[in-house]
Amino acid sequence: MKVEVAIDINVHKELVWNVICDVEDSINVISNILSVKLHHKPSNGLVGLKWTESRLMFGKEAEETMWITEAVENSYYCTRAESHGSVYLTKLSVETVHGSTWLSIQFTGYPQSFFAKWLYCLMKPFMQRPMIKALQQDLEDIKEYCEQKYQPI
C-alpha cells in the first residue's frame, strides 16, 4: 500500500522543518501521539535517530519503533519501521511552493511474511482511506501548531 498526502503551511520552510525533526516534542504537536521514547540520538544530523512512538491508530493504541534512514536538511527525511511481518517506509518532505511551505508525507507498507501478505490482500480495500485520513490529521496538526507558534510568511 502506498499513500501520499500534503498540506500548505503559511510558515517558512525552515521552521516547519524544525518542528517535524523534533521527534521528542511531537507529542505536543500531533494529537494522536500518546508518548515518545527516544532510543538513540546521533551526535550529528538525523540519520540513525531511533524512537518508539505510541499513538492512536484506527481507534486503538499502537506502538512502533522507527528510525531515520536518510535525510537532507530542510528538504526531507525517511523513516523505517518493521512490525507485524511488514516493513513501513515514510518520507516527510518540505519545500517552498509559490511562497509558502508544502509539507508532504509518503507512506508505503511492504508485507514480508506470508501472513502479512495474506492479510494485506484482505484488508487493502478497507485500509487505504483510513490511512489517508490519519496522515492528513497529522499534517493538519503540524500546520495548526506551526501557524500558531510562528509568524506567517
Backbone as CSV, one residue per row, in Angstrom:
resi,resn,N_x,N_y,N_z,CA_x,CA_y,CA_z,C_x,C_y,C_z
1,MET,0.854,-1.167,0.000,0.000,0.000,0.000,0.898,1.226,0.000
2,LYS,0.554,2.191,-0.828,1.280,3.451,-0.878,0.267,4.582,-0.876
3,VAL,0.468,5.537,0.046,-0.397,6.709,0.098,0.466,7.946,0.272
4,GLU,-0.051,9.060,-0.210,0.645,10.333,-0.056,-0.376,11.422,0.207
5,VAL,-0.074,12.268,1.169,-0.910,13.423,1.475,0.004,14.621,1.660
6,ALA,-0.554,15.811,1.448,0.242,17.031,1.571,-0.645,18.168,2.063
7,ILE,0.016,19.214,2.577,-0.707,20.374,3.085,0.159,21.618,2.902
8,ASP,-0.506,22.734,2.716,0.155,24.027,2.575,0.205,24.691,3.953
9,ILE,1.394,25.144,4.355,1.560,25.783,5.658,2.125,27.178,5.433
10,ASN,1.513,28.160,6.040,1.885,29.561,5.834,2.994,29.998,6.812
11,VAL,4.067,29.202,6.860,5.224,29.457,7.726,6.465,29.068,6.919
12,HIS,7.584,29.739,7.184,8.819,29.435,6.464,9.206,27.962,6.585
13,LYS,9.719,27.425,5.500,10.083,26.017,5.392,11.016,25.566,6.517
14,GLU,11.997,26.382,6.865,12.970,26.004,7.894,12.300,25.822,9.258
15,LEU,11.276,26.606,9.537,10.553,26.477,10.807,9.729,25.189,10.833
16,VAL,9.075,24.882,9.719,8.322,23.620,9.620,9.294,22.448,9.761
17,TRP,10.448,22.560,9.113,11.471,21.511,9.201,11.852,21.266,10.660
18,ASN,12.098,22.337,11.401,12.474,22.198,12.812,11.392,21.476,13.612
19,VAL,10.138,21.763,13.318,9.033,21.116,14.035,8.975,19.626,13.719
20,ILE,9.065,19.254,12.451,8.938,17.826,12.105,10.160,17.012,12.517
21,CYS,11.289,17.674,12.737,12.503,16.969,13.168,12.590,16.808,14.683
22,ASP,11.783,17.521,15.419,11.808,17.437,16.873,10.893,16.300,17.332
23,VAL,11.380,15.094,17.174,10.599,13.893,17.472,10.140,13.878,18.930
24,GLU,11.014,14.300,19.837,10.661,14.288,21.258,9.469,15.191,21.564
25,ASP,9.316,16.279,20.834,8.216,17.216,21.079,6.964,16.882,20.266
26,SER,7.027,15.855,19.435,5.881,15.535,18.570,4.621,15.227,19.364
27,ILE,4.772,14.810,20.608,3.610,14.557,21.469,2.813,15.844,21.697
28,ASN,3.480,17.004,21.620,2.817,18.295,21.792,2.314,18.883,20.473
29,VAL,2.622,18.223,19.383,2.268,18.731,18.053,1.162,17.895,17.414
30,ILE,1.303,16.589,17.455,0.390,15.669,16.765,-0.561,15.048,17.779
31,SER,-1.834,15.296,17.596,-2.852,14.919,18.585,-2.953,13.419,18.840
32,ASN,-2.643,12.588,17.863,-2.782,11.144,18.046,-1.555,10.478,18.658
33,ILE,-0.476,11.227,18.871,0.705,10.654,19.520,0.512,10.727,21.026
34,LEU,0.627,9.574,21.675,0.412,9.465,23.116,1.713,9.541,23.902
35,SER,2.787,8.968,23.349,4.084,9.016,24.020,5.197,8.774,23.011
36,VAL,6.387,9.250,23.381,7.580,9.054,22.558,8.725,8.693,23.491
37,LYS,9.425,7.612,23.161,10.607,7.211,23.923,11.785,7.176,22.961
38,LEU,12.747,8.035,23.206,13.938,8.117,22.373,14.907,7.003,22.752
39,HIS,15.431,6.274,21.728,16.393,5.193,21.965,17.808,5.615,21.606
40,HIS,17.940,6.336,20.510,19.268,6.745,20.056,19.169,8.082,19.352
41,LYS,20.024,9.001,19.765,20.095,10.317,19.123,21.518,10.479,18.602
42,PRO,21.678,10.570,17.274,23.028,10.698,16.736,23.672,12.016,17.163
43,SER,24.989,12.018,17.239,25.697,13.231,17.647,25.623,14.315,16.582
44,ASN,25.371,13.916,15.336,25.318,14.875,14.245,24.238,14.446,13.237
45,GLY,23.350,15.337,12.896,22.326,15.041,11.893,21.187,14.204,12.430
46,LEU,20.359,13.734,11.492,19.162,12.962,11.850,19.294,11.466,11.613
47,VAL,20.134,11.069,10.651,20.231,9.652,10.296,20.696,8.856,11.511
48,GLY,19.923,7.831,11.840,20.203,6.996,12.998,19.331,7.316,14.202
49,LEU,18.612,8.441,14.167,17.684,8.765,15.257,16.661,7.633,15.343
50,LYS,16.488,7.086,16.544,15.582,5.942,16.727,14.712,6.181,17.947
51,TRP,13.402,5.891,17.798,12.460,6.110,18.884,11.289,5.137,18.775
52,THR,10.581,4.996,19.899,9.335,4.240,19.922,8.219,5.232,20.175
53,GLU,7.214,5.126,19.350,6.079,6.050,19.403,4.816,5.252,19.688
54,SER,4.045,5.738,20.646,2.739,5.163,20.928,1.709,6.174,20.441
55,ARG,0.720,5.699,19.671,-0.280,6.609,19.124,-1.596,5.902,18.930
56,LEU,-2.640,6.718,18.782,-3.944,6.173,18.408,-3.944,5.980,16.901
57,MET,-4.268,4.771,16.482,-4.311,4.457,15.061,-5.555,3.623,14.818
58,PHE,-6.460,4.148,14.046,-7.719,3.468,13.744,-8.498,3.149,15.019
59,GLY,-8.445,4.091,15.982,-9.205,3.967,17.212,-8.570,3.104,18.287
60,LYS,-7.372,2.561,18.023,-6.696,1.717,19.005,-5.284,2.233,19.230
61,GLU,-4.737,1.919,20.391,-3.366,2.311,20.683,-2.402,1.367,19.968
62,ALA,-1.430,1.936,19.279,-0.424,1.156,18.563,0.949,1.705,18.920
63,GLU,1.936,0.823,18.939,3.293,1.229,19.270,4.226,0.742,18.173
64,GLU,5.063,1.629,17.686,6.026,1.294,16.641,7.377,1.882,16.986
65,THR,8.417,1.146,16.690,9.781,1.653,16.797,10.228,2.038,15.393
66,MET,10.711,3.271,15.266,11.100,3.818,13.967,12.496,4.390,14.046
67,TRP,13.133,4.495,12.913,14.429,5.145,12.842,14.564,5.857,11.505
68,ILE,15.375,6.917,11.524,15.592,7.706,10.309,16.740,7.084,9.532
69,THR,16.469,6.792,8.261,17.440,6.112,7.400,18.122,7.043,6.408
70,GLU,17.498,8.170,6.141,18.030,9.103,5.140,17.473,10.486,5.458
71,ALA,18.290,11.514,5.243,17.816,12.871,5.499,18.640,13.880,4.707
72,VAL,17.950,14.894,4.209,18.588,16.058,3.597,17.998,17.265,4.315
73,GLU,18.860,18.012,5.012,18.398,19.116,5.846,17.519,20.097,5.085
74,ASN,16.426,20.486,5.728,15.437,21.420,5.178,14.797,20.921,3.884
75,SER,14.830,19.622,3.677,14.222,19.055,2.474,13.348,17.835,2.791
76,TYR,13.962,16.745,3.310,13.175,15.548,3.613,13.940,14.634,4.559
77,TYR,13.190,13.737,5.200,13.804,12.602,5.878,12.909,11.385,5.694
78,CYS,13.547,10.207,5.766,12.860,8.934,5.578,12.984,8.111,6.852
79,THR,11.885,7.460,7.220,11.906,6.574,8.380,11.569,5.152,7.949
80,ARG,11.969,4.219,8.797,11.679,2.806,8.576,11.172,2.227,9.893
81,ALA,10.191,1.355,9.777,9.695,0.588,10.922,9.421,-0.823,10.416
82,GLU,9.598,-1.802,11.293,9.334,-3.199,10.935,8.483,-3.816,12.031
83,SER,7.295,-4.289,11.661,6.459,-4.976,12.645,5.356,-5.737,11.936
84,HIS,4.798,-6.690,12.642,3.665,-7.484,12.150,3.954,-8.077,10.765
85,GLY,5.200,-8.466,10.519,5.564,-9.090,9.252,5.645,-8.134,8.078
86,SER,5.737,-6.836,8.352,5.796,-5.841,7.282,6.895,-4.816,7.549
87,VAL,7.306,-4.141,6.476,8.234,-3.024,6.549,7.448,-1.779,6.171
88,TYR,7.580,-0.728,6.975,6.870,0.520,6.730,7.884,1.630,6.484
89,LEU,7.772,2.284,5.347,8.662,3.379,4.992,7.850,4.663,4.874
90,THR,8.365,5.727,5.480,7.684,7.013,5.443,8.691,8.075,5.042
91,LYS,8.242,9.009,4.216,9.087,10.144,3.816,8.320,11.420,4.100
92,LEU,8.917,12.298,4.909,8.357,13.627,5.170,9.199,14.627,4.401
93,SER,8.549,15.460,3.599,9.249,16.429,2.749,8.690,17.818,2.965
94,VAL,9.575,18.814,2.921,9.160,20.212,2.946,9.777,20.913,1.736
95,GLU,8.991,21.767,1.119,9.510,22.568,0.015,8.726,23.866,-0.068
96,THR,9.356,24.873,-0.641,8.693,26.149,-0.830,8.006,26.127,-2.188
97,VAL,6.703,26.388,-2.180,5.914,26.420,-3.418,5.106,27.709,-3.409
98,HIS,5.339,28.547,-4.397,4.619,29.822,-4.529,4.625,30.631,-3.231
99,GLY,5.776,30.651,-2.556,5.922,31.493,-1.382,5.469,30.905,-0.063
100,SER,4.900,29.710,-0.060,4.536,29.075,1.204,5.174,27.686,1.260
101,THR,4.988,27.017,2.368,5.631,25.716,2.576,4.651,24.583,2.285
102,TRP,5.116,23.639,1.515,4.353,22.448,1.168,4.955,21.293,1.951
103,LEU,4.176,20.708,2.867,4.615,19.563,3.665,3.884,18.333,3.166
104,SER,4.642,17.287,2.851,4.006,16.058,2.372,4.536,14.848,3.121
105,ILE,3.677,13.848,3.211,4.034,12.554,3.792,3.713,11.485,2.764
106,GLN,4.709,10.653,2.482,4.511,9.462,1.649,4.692,8.252,2.561
107,PHE,3.712,7.365,2.564,3.771,6.160,3.396,3.626,4.947,2.496
108,THR,4.521,3.977,2.697,4.448,2.736,1.940,4.622,1.571,2.900
109,GLY,3.738,0.594,2.780,3.843,-0.621,3.579,4.129,-1.803,2.676
110,TYR,5.128,-2.606,3.044,5.513,-3.779,2.267,5.357,-5.028,3.131
111,PRO,4.326,-5.845,2.891,4.192,-7.082,3.654,5.342,-8.031,3.299
112,GLN,5.920,-8.677,4.308,7.065,-9.566,4.106,6.711,-11.028,4.348
113,SER,5.981,-11.298,5.405,5.652,-12.683,5.739,4.424,-13.138,4.949
114,PHE,4.239,-14.434,4.897,3.071,-14.982,4.211,1.785,-14.446,4.829
115,PHE,1.724,-14.461,6.174,0.523,-13.991,6.865,0.259,-12.516,6.554
116,ALA,1.308,-11.696,6.569,1.142,-10.263,6.292,0.658,-10.040,4.855
117,LYS,1.164,-10.826,3.919,0.728,-10.707,2.511,-0.739,-11.109,2.374
118,TRP,-1.113,-12.167,3.048,-2.499,-12.628,3.005,-3.429,-11.581,3.620
119,LEU,-3.032,-11.059,4.799,-3.835,-10.041,5.469,-3.924,-8.769,4.626
120,TYR,-2.825,-8.393,3.985,-2.797,-7.210,3.122,-3.826,-7.358,1.991
121,CYS,-3.888,-8.517,1.363,-4.854,-8.739,0.275,-6.292,-8.587,0.772
122,LEU,-6.552,-9.069,1.971,-7.891,-8.955,2.540,-8.247,-7.529,2.949
123,MET,-7.289,-6.823,3.529,-7.572,-5.542,4.165,-7.316,-4.311,3.296
124,LYS,-6.585,-4.452,2.204,-6.218,-3.284,1.402,-7.411,-2.398,1.037
125,PRO,-8.527,-2.974,0.578,-9.650,-2.100,0.214,-10.213,-1.289,1.385
126,PHE,-9.992,-1.769,2.604,-10.546,-1.106,3.788,-9.536,-0.196,4.494
127,MET,-8.257,-0.302,4.165,-7.217,0.396,4.914,-6.736,1.696,4.269
128,GLN,-6.828,1.807,2.966,-6.244,2.967,2.307,-6.900,4.282,2.726
129,ARG,-8.205,4.340,2.717,-8.901,5.579,3.091,-8.640,5.971,4.555
130,PRO,-8.733,5.045,5.536,-8.403,5.423,6.913,-6.937,5.851,7.084
131,MET,-6.027,5.243,6.325,-4.622,5.636,6.413,-4.435,7.058,5.899
132,ILE,-5.071,7.395,4.804,-5.011,8.759,4.270,-5.571,9.738,5.301
133,LYS,-6.686,9.382,5.907,-7.310,10.251,6.905,-6.386,10.461,8.111
134,ALA,-5.722,9.411,8.571,-4.814,9.513,9.715,-3.614,10.400,9.384
135,LEU,-3.036,10.214,8.206,-1.890,11.036,7.802,-2.303,12.492,7.610
136,GLN,-3.485,12.698,7.046,-3.976,14.065,6.858,-4.175,14.760,8.205
137,GLN,-4.641,14.017,9.197,-4.806,14.595,10.536,-3.458,15.012,11.112
138,ASP,-2.443,14.177,10.926,-1.096,14.541,11.391,-0.647,15.848,10.745
139,LEU,-0.854,15.973,9.444,-0.443,17.193,8.738,-1.226,18.408,9.222
140,GLU,-2.509,18.241,9.446,-3.325,19.361,9.937,-2.866,19.796,11.333
141,ASP,-2.472,18.829,12.167,-1.953,19.158,13.493,-0.641,19.936,13.382
142,ILE,0.236,19.504,12.500,1.515,20.194,12.298,1.273,21.603,11.784
143,LYS,0.358,21.742,10.832,0.023,23.064,10.286,-0.491,23.991,11.394
144,GLU,-1.438,23.505,12.178,-2.014,24.324,13.245,-0.932,24.746,14.239
145,TYR,-0.086,23.810,14.626,0.981,24.105,15.573,1.921,25.180,15.013
146,CYS,2.380,24.994,13.778,3.321,25.929,13.159,2.713,27.316,12.993
147,GLU,1.478,27.359,12.530,0.857,28.664,12.253,0.491,29.408,13.530
148,GLN,0.325,28.689,14.636,0.083,29.343,15.921,1.390,29.782,16.584
149,LYS,2.435,29.027,16.392,3.703,29.283,17.078,4.554,30.344,16.369
150,TYR,4.506,30.376,15.032,5.404,31.227,14.262,4.656,32.300,13.465
151,GLN,5.400,33.341,13.116,4.863,34.404,12.257,4.572,33.831,10.878
152,PRO,3.434,34.189,10.310,3.141,33.709,8.937,4.073,34.377,7.934
153,ILE,4.194,33.754,6.815,5.048,34.274,5.738,4.455,35.566,5.222
